[in-house]
Amino acid sequence: MEQRHLGRSGLIVSAVGLGCNNLGGRIDLEESRAVVHQALDSGITLFDVADVYGRREAHYGASEEALGAILGPRRNDIVLATKFGMPMDAEGRRQGASRRYIREAVEASLRRLRTDRIDLYQIHTPDPATPIEETLRALDDLIRGGKVLYTGCSNFPAWQIADAQHVARAAGVPGFISCQDELSLLARGAERALIPAMRHFGLGLLPYFPLASGVLTGKYRRDAPLPEGSRLGVWTYLRDRYLTGANWTLLDGLAAVADTHGRTLTELAFGWLLAHDLVGSVIAGATRPAQVLANVAAAARPLSTAELDAITAILPPDAA
């Protein structure tokens, strides 16, 4: 498995990461164990979770609990990334990025994950009610205390990335080393402003939904019923986002490129992302060990210049 630096930091991560949002919720503990062990055996070192994961099918914190229960002595073999900031109760009282809440959230995550440190602690979404300097100083306290090694953000627009990095420099505290945001062949909005801002500040990118919730695996067919148990079958709100006429047309073009070059759609999806110089690790979820193996295999052989050019030729000129 290829290893990459995350941004300009010293943190090294596997080119494919395991997205842990299914653990302990959509799949039970034993199914989660099989997925995690396959990831470890396949050379994946970046495991990305969040305190809020698991709430839909089980309860808040379920995915962290499952990962913590499974890792055991293998904890030191991985880069453990988690996130905070989303609502952790139905009333929305436990959320945000204030100093007070961060102190509560990190201790809860450490307990659930059964660890004494978090390698990459990420704010899951901007908190408009808290000044970014307060957030950054609270995170610096965690770094100084050894509970967190590096910090990142997720779902921040470009202007807030720039603001956070300037505030960090002025305050003399560490800034973010990475951004976790959606990027795929079907969702390229990050190319407009976010990626240029990240390049300017030397941040690494952790793209999520690299397969557009499974659409780029080829398992969905135009005008055909959705596969039972699939993500789009379960998370209905994603259907209108991905199953559009424009996307079906683009999928037809990508399928032709894949056929011409003896590739799969999944190989095109992973290879295109890994060709971006800012990408540290592609975050891919799995509900079965076979999906982990497929994701790892898809990233094993980089795309050639000719293959990348063929993809570029059929992509819409403006980022979607």
N, C-alpha and C positions, 0 to 999 in steps of 0.2 A: 504494500500500500504506500503510495506516494505521501510524503510528509511536507507540509508547507508552513512557512511563517505566517502568522495572522497579523496583517498590516506590517508596521515597522517595529512591532514588539518582539520580544524573545519567546513568545508563546508559539509552540509548534503543534500543528493539528493534522490529522489525517485528511486526505483530499475528499473523502466521503465521511460524513458524520452520521450518527444515528439520531434522528428526531424521536424523542421519547414520549410524545403526546398520547400514544396509544396504550402505554404501559399502565397496568393496574386499573384500567377503565374500559376501553373498547376491547381489550384482551385481558384475561385473568392473570393471576400471578404466575402460574406454570407456563402459560403461553408467553408471557413477558420474559420469563427466565430463558426460554428457548431462543427468543429473538436476541436478547442481550448476549447470551453465550455465543451465538453465531457471529454477532458483530465483533466480539472480542477475538474469536478464533480467526476472523477474516482480516484482522489488522486495523479495525476501526479504533481510533483513540478518542475522538471527540464525541461525547454523549451530551446532547442538549435537551434540557427539560425546562419546566417552569412550575412555580408554586401552584398555579391555577389549573394545570393540566389534570385531567381525570374527572373534572367536576360534572361533565355532561352525563357520563355513564355511571360514575361512582360517587366521589365526593371531592371537595377541594383538597389538593395535596396528594391525591391517590397515586399519581405517576411518580412523584418524588419518593413516596413511601415504597413503591414497588422497586424502583431502581436502587434505593438504599438497601433494601432487603436482599437483593440479588447480588450486588457487587461483592460484598464481603472483602476478602483480602485483595481482590482485583481492583479496588478503588485506586490504588497508587499506580495502576497501569494506564489510567485514562486521564484525559482532560475533562473535568466535570464542569459543565456550564448550566446555569439555571437563570431564571428571570423572576422579577418581582414587579409589582405595581398595579396589576389588574385586580379587580374586586375579588376578595377572598371570602365574601359572605353575600347572602342574597340582598341585604340592605345596603351594600356598598359602603359600609363604615370602615372596612379594613382594605385600604388601597392607597396608591399614590407613591410619592417619592420624597416625603418630608423626612427630616432627621429622625423624628420619633417613630414613624412607621418603618423606616429602613431597619432600625435596630430590632424591632419586633419581627420583621419579615425574615431577616437573615438568620436569626436564632431558630425560627420555626423551620426554615429550609435545612439548616444544619442538622436539626433533630431528625427530620424525615429522611434525609439522605444518609444519616449515620456517619457523618464525617466531621472533621474539625476545620475544614477549609473548602472554599469554592474557588475553582481555578479561574472561571470567567463569570462574573456577576453582572447581569444585564438588566437595565430598566426596560420593562416590556412595552411601555407606551409613554409618551410625554405626559407630565402632570402640570396642567396649566395653573394649578393652585399653589405650586411651590417654586420659588426662585431656583434656577438651575445651580447657582452657587451653593445653596444649602444642600442640595442633593450631592454635588461633587465633593463638598467638604465631609459630608457624612460617609460617603464611599471611601474617601481618603482615610478616615478613621479606621474603617474596616481593614484597609490595606495595611496600615501601620500596626494594627492589632493581629495581623496574620490570618484573619478569617477569610479574606478575599485576596487573590493575587492580581487579577486584572479586572477591569470593568469595561462594559460595552453598552450599547443601546439597541433598541429595536423599534421600528415603525416611526422613527423621527424624520421629519422633512429636512431637506438640505439646509434651510436657514437655521434650524435649531441645532443641527450638527455644528455649523460654523459658530453659532453663539456659544455652545457648550465648550468647544475647544478654545475659543478666545477667553472665556471666563476662567477656564482651568489654568491657562497660562498666566493670566493676571493674578490669580489667587495662589499660584505656586503649588497646585495639586495635580495629580495625574489626570489626564483626560481619558476619554474613551479610546480603546484600541480597535474596536470593531463595531459594525452595524449589522444587525440581522434583519433582512428585509426580503420581500418577495421579488424574485427574478426568475423568469423562465422564458422559453421561446414564445409562450402565449401571454406573458405579462411582463412587459419591458419598460414599465413606467419609471423604474429606478434609473434608467439611462439618461433621462432628461436633465435632472439637476442633482440627484443624490450621488450618483457615481462620480461626477466631476468634483463635488465637494469632498467626498471621501478621498479621492486621489490627491487633492490639494493638501489635506491634513494627514495623509498617510495611514488611513484606517483600512482595515481588512473587511471584506464582505462575506457574510455567512448567508447565502441565499436559501430561503425556505420555499416550500411548494415547488421544487424544481421540476416535478412531473405534472404540475398543474392539477393536483389532486387526482392523479392517475390518468388524465386525458392523454398525456404524452407516452403512455405505455401501449396505446393502441387497443385497450380493452373496451373502450366505448365506441359504439358504432352509430352513425347518423340514422335517425329515425328508428333505432332499435331500443328495446327495453334496457334500462340500466341493470348491470349485474347485481344480483342480490348480495347485500352486505358490503357493497363498494362504498367508497367515501361519498361520492355524489349521490348514491342511493340513500345514505344515512344523513348526510349534511345537505339537506335540500337547498339551503340558501346559496350554495355554491354553483348550482346548475346554471342560473341565468348569467353568471359571471364567465363561465368557461365554455358552455355549449352554445356558442353563437354561430351565426352563419359565416362570419369572417374567420372564426377559428376553425370551422370545418374545412373551409377552403385552404387555409394555411396547413392544416393537417394533411390534406391530400397532397400538397406540394412537398411537405416533409417526408411523407411516405414514399414519394417518387425518388427523392434524394437518397433515402435509406436503401431503397431497392437498387438504385444505380451503383451505390458504393458498398453493397453487401453489409449494411448496418441495420440496427434496429432503431425504432423511434427513441427508445430509452438511451441508447448510445449517443444519438444526436443531442438529446436533451442534456445529458451529463457532460458530454464533450464540449458542447458550446459554452456551458457555464465555466468549465475548468480552463477554457482558453482565455477567460478574462483574467488579467493580471492581478486584480484586486481580490479575487476569490481565494479564501483560505480553505474552506471546507464546504461542500454541498450538503446541506442538512436534508436527509431523506428519512421519512418514517417507514415503519414496516409493522405488519401484524403477523407475519410468518417468517421463519428462517429463510425460506426460499426467496422472499423478497429482498432480504439483506444480501444474499448471494448475487441476485440479479443486479442490484444497485452497484455492488462492488465490481462486478464483471463489466458493467456498462462504462465504468470510469477507467478501466484498466488500460485501454488502448486509445491514446489521444487522437483527436481528429487531425487529419492532414490539412494543409493549406487549401487544397482543392475542395475538400469536403466543407470546410468553413466558408469558402467563397460561394459554394453552391447553396448553402443555407442563407447566407447574406443576400443572395440574389432574389430569394423569394420572400424575405421578411418585409413587412410594410415599412416604408421609409421613416415614419414617425413611430416612436416607442408607444406601444399599446398601453 
